[in-house]
Amino acid sequence: MTSGFAEASDGARLYYEEMGAGAPVAFVHGFALDTRMWDDQFEVFAQRYRVVRYDVRGFGRSSLPGREPYMQVADLHSLLLHLQAPSVHLVGLSMGGGIALDFALTYPEAARSLTLVDAALGGFNWTKDWGGVGAAARSSGVGAAKDLWLNDELFAPAREQPKVSARLRQMVMDYSGWHWVNRDPGSWADVPALQRLDQLRPPTLIIVGERDLPDFHRIADLVRTKARNARIVVLPGVGHMSNMEAPEAFNITVLSFLRQE
């Protein structure tokens, strides 16, 4: 494995790790997490591919946002240019799925394929209120917010597995909590991804945990219905963190998809 920092256009530093050789596969993590959420995939996929995982700006070892506007998709593009990987297979979970989807729409020539795992979607009308954790951070401190976040219904299936729960807790406890107490100047596309799904070019695999929240199932159905070349796989018995809760089934599913592309 090699690791290092890539510099975004505004000087922000993005921490990354890579391993293996072959067609590049880039993994994008979820909110309040970091590269470690892909521990069950990193070495397995590196047996066949050049695997890259990185900390999104504001998380892990990457720079915190400053005052100036930036775009997560531009950060990812800068990282891939730094690594001389102009075209990659993208795998993103939750927030990372939203970033991967926007990236594929913004830089279609750079996305060989797209795997969206329990993904977020720009422009989606959420039925779940996500504001309570931020309110707790501002009123009672980041520590209280972390406890509230870890005990959210989102992670109920993951909490049933002690090892998975412990790994999640470690990542969330290491997270700065910056986004809960600051206004993030990061911006998304002017036209939300929801309104551009019919423009999605790369072959797309949609993975959703059977026990994930209804909003994520609705997002999966929206992408499958509107994208040109998308199919969906529901992983049985697991929730939002499907790659950690059922890593063997997850790996088999994604590797099978990638072999076809």
Secondary structure, 3 states (H helix, E strand, C coil): CEEEEEECCCCCEEEEEEECCCCEEEEECCCCCCHHHHHHHHHHHHCCCEEEEECCCCCCCCCCCCCCCECHHHHHHHHHHHCCCCCEEEEEECHHHHHHHHHHHHCHHHEEEEEEECCCCCCCCCCCCCCHHHHHHHHHCHHHHHHHHHCCHHHHHHHCCHHHHHHHHHHHHHCCCHHHHCCCCECCCCCCHHHHHHHCCCCEEEEEECCCCHHHHHHHHHHHHHCCCEEEEEECCCCCCHHHHCHHHHHHHHHHHHHCC
